[in-house]
Amino acid sequence: MAKSFPHSYEVCNCKHVTLGEIIYAIKEKDAKTLEELGKITDAGTACKCCQDASCDIGEEKLELYLTQILKKFEK
């Protein structure tokens, strides 16, 4: 995750969940797993392409995945 993304960057296109919402769920709501992120934000609960590169079935791969974001905030 070398590239810097604004908080308004839409990570989950299906549910229109932004990076800022995901960071809030991790920092303030203590989400630590994909399941917890999904419960709090709905991210990754539809087609699941945003969860991880291995789940991405789109022709154009996403630039940022939920697993990358979670890993960045692991303690």
N, C-alpha and C positions, 0 to 999 in steps of 0.2 A: 504494500500500500504506500508506495513512494510518492505518488501523486497526491496533491492536496485537494480535497473536495469541500465545497461549501456545505453548510448545514441544510441548505435548500435542495441539495442533490437528491433526486428520487432514486432510492435503492430498489424498492419494490414497485415496479410499474403497474402490476395488477391491482394492488390495493392503494397505490399512490402514497407510500410511506417514505418519508425523507430521512436522510442521514441524521438530522437533528432529532427527530422523533426516536430513532433507534438509540442514539447516544443517551438521550433522556431515559429511555427504558433501562439501559444498562447501568447508568450512574445513579439515577434517582429511584428506580423501581427494582434494582438489583437483579435484572435479567442476566442469566449466565448461559442459557442454552437456546437453541433455535426454537424449541417448544415454548419457552418462556417469552421470547421475543414475539412469537406468533400470538400468544394469548394477550399480551399487552398492546401490541401495535397492529396486529393482523399481517405483518410482513411475512412473506414466505408461506402463506397458507393457501394460496390459489394454485398457480402452475408450478411453484417451487423453484423456478429458474434462478431466483436471486439468492437461494440458500448457499450454493457452492458451484464452482465451475463444472464439476462433474454432473450436476443436475441441470445445467443450462442447455436447453434444446434449441435455442434460437440460432439463427444464421449468424447474427452479430453477437459476439460474446459481450457480457456486461463488463464494466470496468471495476466494479466493486461488489463484493458478495458479503452476505451476512456473516459467514464463518470467518472471513478476514477481519471484519469489524469486531466480532466477539474475541478473536485471538489478540487483537490490539489492546483490549481492555482486561485481559486475563491478569490476575494478580498472583 
